[in-house]
Amino acid sequence: MITLIAAIGQNNELGKDNDLIWHLPEDLKRFKKVTSGHHILMGRNTFESIGKPLPNRTSIIITRNNDYFKDGCLIADSIEKAIELTEGKNAFIIGGAQIYEQTLEKRLADRLDITLIHKTFDADVFFPKIDTTVWKEVSREDFKADEKNKYDYSFVSYERK
C-alpha cells in the first residue's frame, strides 16, 4: 500500500521557503505513529529540510543527482524506483510538492492521509487538488484548537475509488 501523507492548509498550502508554515504537535505525533516501522519516500529538498533520517523508518530520497548520498538512506532517481525499493511493503510518500504531484499524476498511490488545517497561509508550495472523481473520503476526525495546537484541524483519509 502506497500512502501520500501531508498536512495542508485550506487552500492546499504545504510550506514556504522549504519549511512548514505551522506547528501542530498532534499532527507530528500522528505522523510519527503512522509512519514508524515503514518506508518513507521523499524528494531531496524535503529530506534536506528534515536534515537526517527519521528514527525507526527506512528513508528513501528521490533525486536526479546520481552523486547524491546520505548515510542511512536509500537513493532513487524516480518515484517508481523508490517504490521498487520498498519491496512491496507499506510506504508513505511524505513530500514535497513535485513528488506528490508525480505520484498522483501517475496514479501510484492507494491512499491519501491528509491533515487539513482550517486556516489559510502564505505559502510557496501547494499540495495538488484532490480529485473527488478519483478519491473517496473514508474517514474524518475533527479537532478544535487548544493550548498546544493553534489551529482547528481534521485528519482526513481518502482511498482510490
C-alpha positions as CSV (number, residue, x, y, z in Angstrom):
1,M,0.0,0.0,0.0
2,I,1.4,3.4,-1.0
3,T,0.0,6.3,1.0
4,L,0.6,10.0,0.5
5,I,0.7,11.7,3.9
6,A,0.6,15.5,4.1
7,A,-0.5,18.4,6.3
8,I,-2.2,21.2,4.2
9,G,-3.9,24.5,4.7
10,Q,-7.4,25.3,3.5
11,N,-6.0,26.3,0.0
12,N,-3.7,23.2,-0.2
13,E,-0.7,25.1,1.2
14,L,2.2,22.9,2.1
15,G,5.0,25.1,3.1
16,K,7.2,28.2,2.4
17,D,10.9,28.5,1.9
18,N,11.4,24.7,2.2
19,D,9.8,24.6,5.7
20,L,6.5,24.0,7.4
21,I,4.4,27.1,8.0
22,W,2.6,25.9,11.2
23,H,3.4,24.0,14.3
24,L,0.8,21.3,15.1
25,P,2.1,18.9,17.7
26,E,-0.8,16.5,17.3
27,D,-0.1,16.2,13.6
28,L,3.6,15.5,14.3
29,K,2.6,12.8,16.8
30,R,0.2,11.2,14.4
31,F,2.8,11.3,11.6
32,K,5.4,9.5,13.8
33,K,2.8,6.9,14.9
34,V,1.5,6.2,11.4
35,T,4.9,6.1,9.6
36,S,7.1,4.3,12.2
37,G,8.3,0.9,11.1
38,H,7.7,1.8,7.4
39,H,9.5,3.2,4.4
40,I,9.1,6.9,3.9
41,L,9.7,8.3,0.4
42,M,10.6,12.0,-0.2
43,G,12.3,14.4,-2.5
44,R,15.7,15.7,-1.8
45,N,14.5,19.1,-0.7
46,T,12.1,17.5,1.8
47,F,14.9,15.4,3.2
48,E,17.2,18.3,3.5
49,S,14.5,20.3,5.3
50,I,14.3,17.4,7.8
51,G,18.1,17.1,7.9
52,K,18.5,13.4,8.9
53,P,16.9,10.0,8.5
54,L,13.9,9.7,10.8
55,P,14.2,7.0,13.5
56,N,12.5,3.6,13.0
57,R,11.8,4.3,9.4
58,T,13.6,3.5,6.1
59,S,14.2,6.8,4.3
60,I,14.3,6.8,0.5
61,I,15.3,10.0,-1.1
62,I,14.2,10.7,-4.7
63,T,16.7,12.8,-6.7
64,R,18.0,13.1,-10.2
65,N,21.5,13.8,-8.9
66,N,23.4,10.5,-9.4
67,D,26.1,11.5,-7.0
68,Y,23.8,12.3,-4.1
69,F,24.4,10.2,-1.0
70,K,23.2,10.4,2.6
71,D,24.3,7.9,5.2
72,G,21.5,5.7,6.4
73,C,19.2,6.4,3.4
74,L,18.4,4.7,0.1
75,I,18.5,6.8,-3.1
76,A,16.3,6.5,-6.2
77,D,16.1,8.6,-9.3
78,S,12.3,8.3,-9.8
79,I,9.2,7.8,-7.8
80,E,8.8,4.4,-9.5
81,K,12.3,3.2,-8.5
82,A,11.7,4.5,-4.9
83,I,8.6,2.4,-4.8
84,E,10.5,-0.7,-6.0
85,L,12.9,-0.2,-3.1
86,T,10.1,-0.7,-0.7
87,E,9.9,-4.4,-1.9
88,G,6.1,-4.3,-1.8
89,K,5.9,-3.2,1.9
90,N,3.7,-0.3,3.1
91,A,5.2,3.0,2.3
92,F,4.4,6.6,2.9
93,I,5.2,9.4,0.5
94,I,6.0,12.5,2.6
95,G,6.7,15.2,0.1
96,G,7.5,17.5,-1.4
97,A,5.0,19.1,-3.8
98,Q,6.7,17.7,-7.0
99,I,6.8,14.2,-5.6
100,Y,3.1,14.4,-4.5
101,E,2.1,15.7,-8.0
102,Q,4.1,13.0,-9.9
103,T,2.6,10.2,-7.7
104,L,-0.9,11.4,-8.2
105,E,-0.5,12.0,-12.0
106,K,0.9,8.5,-12.4
107,R,-1.8,7.0,-10.1
108,L,0.8,5.3,-7.9
109,A,-0.9,5.9,-4.6
110,D,-3.6,3.8,-3.0
111,R,-4.5,6.2,-0.1
112,L,-4.2,9.8,1.0
113,D,-3.7,10.6,4.7
114,I,-4.3,14.3,5.0
115,T,-4.2,16.7,8.0
116,L,-6.3,19.6,6.9
117,I,-5.6,22.8,8.9
118,H,-8.6,25.0,8.8
119,K,-6.8,28.2,8.0
120,T,-5.2,29.9,5.0
121,F,-1.4,30.6,5.0
122,D,1.1,32.4,2.9
123,A,2.9,29.6,1.0
124,D,5.1,29.0,-2.0
125,V,4.4,25.3,-2.4
126,F,1.0,23.6,-2.6
127,F,-0.5,20.1,-2.5
128,P,-2.2,19.1,-5.7
129,K,-6.0,19.4,-5.8
130,I,-7.7,16.2,-4.6
131,D,-9.8,14.9,-7.5
132,T,-13.0,13.6,-5.9
133,T,-13.7,11.6,-9.1
134,V,-10.7,9.6,-8.2
135,W,-10.6,9.7,-4.4
136,K,-13.3,8.9,-1.9
137,E,-13.2,10.3,1.7
138,V,-13.4,7.2,4.0
139,S,-12.8,8.8,7.4
140,R,-12.5,12.2,9.1
141,E,-11.7,13.3,12.7
142,D,-12.2,16.9,13.5
143,F,-10.4,18.8,16.3
144,K,-10.6,22.3,17.8
145,A,-7.5,24.4,18.5
146,D,-6.2,24.1,22.0
147,E,-3.3,25.3,24.1
148,K,-0.8,23.2,22.2
149,N,-2.4,23.2,18.7
150,K,-3.0,26.7,17.5
151,Y,-5.5,25.9,14.7
152,D,-8.6,23.8,14.1
153,Y,-7.7,20.7,12.1
154,S,-9.0,17.4,10.7
155,F,-7.4,14.1,10.0
156,V,-8.9,13.0,6.6
157,S,-8.3,9.7,4.8
158,Y,-9.1,9.0,1.2
159,E,-9.0,5.8,-0.8
160,R,-8.9,5.4,-4.5
161,K,-12.4,4.8,-6.0
